[in-house]
Amino acid sequence: MRFSSSGIGDVSYALLFLGALLNRVNFARADNPIVQTLYTADPAPFVYNDRMYLFLDHDEDGSTTYVMKDWRLYSSEDMANWQDHGVVASLATFSWATERAWAGQVIARNDKFYYYVPMRHGTGNMAVGVAVSNNITGPYKDALGKPLVENGNIDPTVIIDDDGQAYLYWGNPGLYYVKLNKDMISYSGSVTSMVKPTAFTEGPWVQKRGSLYYLIYAANCCSEDIRYGTSTSPTGPWTYHGIIMPAQGKSFTNHPGVVDYKNASYFFYHNGALPGGSGYTRSTCVEKFVYNNDGTIPSIPMTSAGPPQIGTLDPYVHQEAETIAFSSGLKTEVCSEGGLDVTSITNGDYIKVKGVAFGTGAKSFTARVASATSGGKIELRLGSKTGNLISTCTVASTGAAQKWTSVTCPVTGATGTQDLFFVFTGTGTGLLFNFNWWQFASGS
């Protein structure tokens, strides 16, 4: 979410600027923010097929106002290693939109996925559109060719109640709702204004837990904290319960997303914790929490540690290189072999993969790589980027940045469950190679 409605100015720095900053700071022990390859904000978590999906909007590097052009998707099975699925929708998806790809939310119904997102209409007003996809990973297409609702407010959130009635809420500066029809792209009745809870600013997140409805929101701009109220009705009135997350960090905005996953509860938010971070270059984080016995939400501070990992990661199956617990200096891009690859790799950059279950031991490692330059090396280390070296793979030039080959190298000393670091090395200051996927072979 964002409070300012000032014009968008496109201030861009070189792609490697963020990477250079990241390399100067040792983030090896921190897993918040959960995305490091770009600046992200306004998290909207959604659980589907026993996997956590996280829809985000995207602050362009070097922004000094809101420069936001697309929506991104990440997912995780273990709440530690997050796979980048790239752009799932953008301003270009909506022919009627001109700018401001801001905070949205996805919900499933009718064997489809509906993405409600705010943008500036050609009329100059902020409006909420809806895009639809047959797959959660997209691509999403404009369902209407026009806004679903348009009254100058932003930040849609959506629920489907137990009786099947769907509600769309949104707000800033007001707070509104409509009753969605079963097709999820139209509504019955009129747009209805709601009484705003204490200090409401924007970013409503509505959920139902048991028989109680929760309205969680950004408040008291600026700098924003996160507060909430509850109701026995999906349309209020809302009983105020106080602050969940106090104003912290470098961002003057915040945005909540709350969800249960694998018998635990998670609170997503954003701050400006990455190097170069600010209220216009934000970063998404997550914390695990436990509801109080009476259903109230405890105070949740921002941390750099994030939640504990659920289970482990299997290194003996194909793993995408863009599945990352933490990284430094890198970007992702569309890959010619499908999906994404990791790019902008320079000397000293790294990827951390958390909780890798090697078991009795790995004997070899294979990486899918491409290089338009002289290549470089992948050092495989355990525990930290300077930890025990279990293998070094040499990547030679393949003649083009998307001309792929597989390299295999022997592995020694990889047993048990360990954090795995891919440390990239090479000569000079230029780009080394691209990295698509990896897999270990066991010694058994």
Secondary structure by P-SEA (a helix, b strand, c coil): cccccccccccccccaaaaaaaaacccccccccccccccccbbbbbbcccbbbbbbcccccccccccccbbbbbbbccccbbbbbccccccccccccccccccccccccccbbbbbbbbbccccccbbbbbbbcccccccccccccccccccccbbbbbbccccbbbbbcccccccccccccccccccccccccccccccccbbbbbbcccbbbbbbccccccbbbbbcccccccccbbbbcccccccccccbbbbbbbccccbbbbbbcccccccccccccccbbbbbbccccccccbbbbbcccccccbbbbcccccccccccccccccccccccccbbbcccccccbbbbccccccccccbbbbbbcccccbbbbbbbcccccccccbbbbbcccccccbbbbbbbbbccccccccccbbbbbcccccccccccbbbbbcc
